[in-house]
Amino acid sequence: MQYIKKHNTPPSDWDAWFTTATNVRSYNYRLDQDALTQLKFAKQHLIDAQDGLCAYCQKRIDMETASIEHVLPKEFNVEGSTNYTNLVAVCKIPLIDPIDKRDHCDKVKGNMVITPLIFLSNCEVTETINHAYFDVDVDGSILAKPRLSSNHKGQVEAFIDTLNLNHSLLKQIRANYVLACYVRALRQLKGSQQRQYWKAQFDIIFKDKRQPYRQLLLIFMAKKLGIN
């Protein structure tokens, strides 16, 4: 659910990173990865462009814990499947939900199609505007924003469900190790101090692009500050 800003033009070496030693441009990097000697540079570029966070769940990722993901599955657009505008970095470490036995992010998405909300500029929390599509609950749940039209709400809910972003272990991490610490600190404050606290925390996280679960925290705090 992280906003991924794709520039108008890809890195100058992008096509070279997806070209085999025999000078064949690959559109299936999984099939051709042994022949793509420079694929690691594409992966590193995506990780850096996303500030080291998974495009979907916003866990911290690096070269060892990340994989390259087609947002639009290659089955639906083979020649565009490895275009710069279609690839993001996501977490790859298997994590099975003990409740429903599902994984999350690209491991559960497979070749299913999702609305590419991560590429929409109004999916970025700013200092004056909250996220256009997602809401966050104190229990760590990611939800569709209540005021959405039924059509948009359905797309957001499908995005959340297809990627299993409310995987029980992810929710537990977000609630117990991320949101809870802020809520506990808040209980020590009263009146105007609470707003000052949220504003200070919002400003810190807003500036720290590498903060895990950054988008989720900003959505939660923006609500506390009355940013819609």
N, C-alpha and C positions, 0 to 999 in steps of 0.2 A: 504493500500500500504506500510505498515511498514514491514521491514524485521524481520521475527520471526525466531530466531535460536533455533531449537529443538535439544536438546542434544541426544546422542546416546542411552541413557537409561532414562526412565521416573523417576520421584521422587519415592522413595521407597514405599510410601503409596498410589500411584496412584490407583491401583486396589481396595484397601480398600475404597477409597473415592467413588468408583462406585459400591460398594457392599451393598446390602440391609441388614437389621437387621436379615433376615432369611438366610443370607449367599449366596445370589444369585447375580452373577455379572450382572449388568445392561448394556444393549446396547441401551437403550432409556431413557436418564435421564429426559426428559420432562414427560414421562409417569410414571416413577418411582420416581420422585423427592421427593415425600412425604415420601418415604421409604428410601431414601438415606440421612441418617442423617449427613454424613460427606461431602456432595457435596460442601458445602461452602468453604471447604479447597482447593478443586480443582479449584474453581473459583478464589479464592484469589491468588493461585499459578500462574494462567494464567495472571491475572492482573499485578502481581509483575514482572513476566518474561517479560512482554511487557512494563514495566516502566510506567504503568498507562495510556496507550494510546490504543484506539481502533485499532485493527489489520488492519482495512480497511480505515477508514477516518481520524484516528489519533486525534480524539477529546479526551479530558481527560475523563477517566472513573474511577469508584470506585465500591465497592460492591453494592451500591444502583442503580447505573446507567449503570451497565454492565450485559451482559448475556453471556452464553457459546454458541459457534457457531461450528457446524460441517463444516469444509471446504469442504470435500466431503460428500454430504448428505447421511444420514443413509440408505436411500432407495437403494443406490448403493453398500453398503458394511456394512451390519448390524453388523457383528462380529467385524469389525474394526472401527465402528462409534465412540466409546468412547475411542479409543486409544489416548495416549498422543500426537502422531504425527498428529492427525486429529482435535484437538480442540484448539480454540483460544478464547480470550475474545473480545467482541465487544460492541458498544454502544446499548442500548435498548430503550432509550426514543423516542417515536414516533415523527417524524418531517416530516410533509407532505409538499411536494413541491407545492407552490401555483400555479405554472404554469402547470405542467404535472400531479399533484395529486399523485405522487409516493413518497414512502419513500426512505430510503437508507440503505446501508450495509445489514445485514442479514434479515432485515424486508422486503426488496424488493427481495432479492436473493431467498428465499424459498428453493426449492429443485433443483434449477438450478445448473449446473456444471460450475465451472470456472477453468481456469488454475491457479494452486496454486503458483502464482508469489511471494507471501509473504514468501515462504519457500526457495527461490533461493538466494544464497549468493550474486549474482551480482545485487540484488535488494537493496543493501545497499550502500549508498553514503559514500565514504571514503575521506581522505584528498588529494587523487591523482586520484580517479576514480569516475565519476558521475554515476547516476542510469542507468542501462542498458536498461530499458524499458519505463520509464515515463519521460515526460517533463512537465513543468509548465509555464503558461502564467501569465502576470501581472494582468489579470482580475480574477485570482483565478482558472482558468480552469486547469484540469489535462488532459494531452494529451499523445498519444503514441509518442515515440521518432521518429522523421522524418526519420532517417537513417535505421530503422528496415526493415527486409525483409517483403514482403507482408503477409506471414504466421504469423510471430511474431506480426506484426502490428495488424492483425485481432484479435489475441488472447488478446492483450493488450486493444484494443478498446472494445472487448466483456467484459473484466474484468471491465472496467470503466462503461460501460453501464449497465451491470447486477447488479452492486452494486450501480448504480446511484451516482457515486462519483462527478458528476457535477450538483447535486441537487442545485437549484438556491440559496437556503439559505446557503448551505455550501460554494458555490462560493463567496457569499456576505461576509460571515465571513472571508474567506481566503483573499479576496481582500481588504476589508475595514478595518479589524482589525488586519491583520497579515502583508501582503505585503506592504500595503499603508504606514505604519509608517516608513518602511525602505526606501521606495522611496522618501518620503517627506524629510527625513534626508539627503539623498544623494544629493538632489538639492542644498543643502547649500555648497557642496564641489566641487572642481574642480581638473582636471588632475589626478595626482598620488594619491591624497587624496581619490579619489573614490575607487580605488583598495584597498588601505589600510583599508578603511571603510568596504568593503565587506569581506576582509580577517579577520578583527577583529570580525565581526558579525558571520561569518562562524565558527570561532574557538569557540566562546561562545556557539553557538547552537550545534555544534558537541559534545561538552563535556556534554551538558545538555540533557540526555536521556529522561527526562520527559517533555520536551518542546512540547506543543500541536502543531500539524502539522509540526513536526520536519523534516520529510522526504521531505515534500513539500518545506520548507524553504531552506534546504540544496541543493536540486536540483536547485532551482532558483539561489541561491548564487554561486553554483559551476559553473553555466553557466557564470556568471559575471566574475568569476576568470579564465575562460578558461579551466576549468577541464572538460574533455569529458568522 
